[in-house]
């Protein structure tokens, strides 16, 4: 089985949720260095401490602060970390102000900027080593819309198109996107009752997803040198149900 031995992995959005799960999985897969970046210094410090204390592998762990919605902040981060093998982008925003028709247009633009323009900025400024990869993140609403959240569907659909273009523009660097379904750790508290009472019973696998499960898809995209321009859905069968 291939590992991430001698690889440097940068996870933007790595202090919690899926990103933190990818950090854990990368260390277990023997990554040389795992770099986590997030917007809150305290969250970054806490995540680094948790990873160090967990003793998941021999790799080094470093934390950085970044405003993932700001081009200059992204550029500064990527200049400071230098060459990397793999970048994972999991940063997101709350959906609570994005429900149609009462959505806040300025917040809707923020999610578009974060998912699309921030991803483009990462692709523009990153210094990848040979064999490297960039893996983005959306969600099942990019494929299966739900009422009131058309902005999320639109932003995710744009990312699914973007990775195909970036896969060509950055080749031979590989570019893919992971499309997770409902994850307990990912939802806001007010949505958790809906998760347990309405969503889980309809999932084909009949259980809630966890970040460590979805992290395996990111590992695959980092390790498999023959995949690029693809969307991997990890949703417990939600789209089919």
Secondary structure as UniProt FT lines:
FT   STRAND          8..12
FT   TURN            13..15
FT   HELIX           17..28
FT   TURN            29..30
FT   STRAND          33..38
FT   HELIX           41..54
FT   STRAND          60..65
FT   TURN            68..69
FT   HELIX           71..81
FT   STRAND          83..89
FT   TURN            96..97
FT   HELIX           105..112
FT   HELIX           113..117
FT   HELIX           118..125
FT   STRAND          127..137
FT   HELIX           140..142
FT   TURN            147..148
FT   HELIX           150..169
FT   TURN            171..172
FT   STRAND          174..180
FT   HELIX           184..186
FT   HELIX           189..194
FT   HELIX           195..199
FT   HELIX           200..202
FT   TURN            204..205
FT   HELIX           211..223
FT   TURN            225..226
FT   STRAND          231..234
FT   TURN            236..240
//
